[in-house]
Amino acid sequence: MSAPGTRAVVAALLRKDLRIELRNFESVPAMALFSVTTFVLFHFGLQRDTLSGDLAAGVLWVTLLFAAVLGINRLFVADAEQGGFDAFLLSPADRGALALAKALALLGYMLVLELVAVPAFALLLLGPPIGHCSSLATSRNCHIQVCGSRILP
């Protein structure tokens, strides 16, 4: 019996993770709520009407990073509790496919999150123009997915 191709394995795992999220709506809404709540806390905690420069970028980046940690946890906890990792390790599939599929799922989660978080950031903290915020947030996605997907049990 030959091992399945890496693309097929990644596609199957990604399809599984996205179907689970579309059925339950747990990860992305929790990440969005966390982000908006964090922006509200920063708004009142910093006692400023506007943020600019490095402070604005730092608030946005840290909020998205912590929301990504929440998404990473939710991506991996179901597989860990229900024996999905053990079943995958017993299969003849490439081990890197699991990390790649989880990274792509998290990338999708983060893109949807940014559709909510960046306008909320602009509205609550009156930060830089939305175009600047979205390019900043999108450039950080690759780093977050790679680091998050390397945390395998």
N, C-alpha and C positions, 0 to 999 in steps of 0.2 A: 504494500500500500504506500503510495507516494504522499509526500507532504503537500498540503494545499499551498497555492501561491500567496505571497505576502499581501498583494493587493486584495485578493479575495478575503483573506482573514481580516485585514484592516477594515474593509467595507462591511463585513458581517458584524464585527465588534462595534464599529461606529453606528451602524444601523440599530443595533441592540441598545446602545446607550441613549441614542436620540429617541427611540421609541419609548423607552422607560421614562424619559423626561417629558415627552409629550403626553403620556398617560397620567403621570402623577403631578406634574407641574410643581416640583419641590425645589429644585436647585436654583433655577434662574429667578423665580419670584423671591426666594429668600435672599439671593445675592443682591437683587434690586432694592429690596426693602432695607437690607443692611447698608447699602451705599447711600440711599436717601437719608436714612437715619444718621449716618456718619456725617453727611454734609450739614444736616441741621445742627448736630453737636458742634462741628467746627464753626458754623455761623455764629452760634451763641458763645462758644468758648473763646474764640479769638476776639470777640467784641469789635469787629470791623464791618463796615458796610461793603467794602470791596477788597478783593485780594488780587495781587498782581505778581508777575515775575515768578521767581523760584518758589515763593510760598504757595501760590496758586497751583503750580505744577506739582509741588510736593503733596499738597492735600489731595489732588486728584489721583496721583500715582499711588499714594499709600492706601487710599480708599479702594481703588481697583485691585491692588495687590491683596488686601485682606479679603475682599470679596472673592478673589480667585482662590484663596486658601479654603474658603467655605465651599466653593464649587469642587475643588480637588477632593476634599473630604467626602462630599456626597457622591462623587464619581467612583471612589474606591471602596467605600464602606459596604455597599450592597454586595459587591463581588467578594469581599473578604468574609463577610458574615455567612453568605450562602454557599461558599465553597467554589465560587467561580474561578478563582486563581488556581486552586488545586486542579480543577478540571482542565483549565487551559494549559497548565504545566504538563499534564499527562498527554495532551494532544501532540501530534507531530508538527504543529505550527511553529513558525518563527517567533521567538520570544519578544523581539523588537516590535512586532506588529501590535502587541498589546499596548506598549508605551506610545506608539504612534497613534493608535486609535483613541486612546485617552487624551492625548495632546490635541488631536483634532476636535474631539468632543468639547474639550475645555475652550478651544478657540471659538467654536460656535456659541458656547454659553457666554463668553466674554463679549463677542460682537453684539449679541442681543442685549446684554447688560449695558453696553455703552450707548445703545439707543435710548435707554432710560437715564443712565447716570450722567452723561455729558450735558444734556439739557437741564437736568436737575441741578447740576453743578453751576451752570451758567445762571440759572434762575435764582438759586439760593445764595450763592456767594458772589454773583456778578463778576465772574472771572473774565479771562481773556475771551475773545470771540470764539464762537462754537467751532469754527473751522480749525483753529489752532488747537483747541482741546481734543478734538477727535483725532487729529494727526498725532498728537502726543500720546494719547491713549492707545491708538492702534499700533504705534511703534513699540510699545511696551508689551503687547500681547505675545509676541514670539518668545520673549525672554520668560514670561510667566508660564507659558505652556511647556516649554522645554524643561524648566526647573521643576514644575509640578509633576510632570509625567515621569520624572526620574525617581520619584519617591514610591518605589514599588516594594511590596513586602518581600 
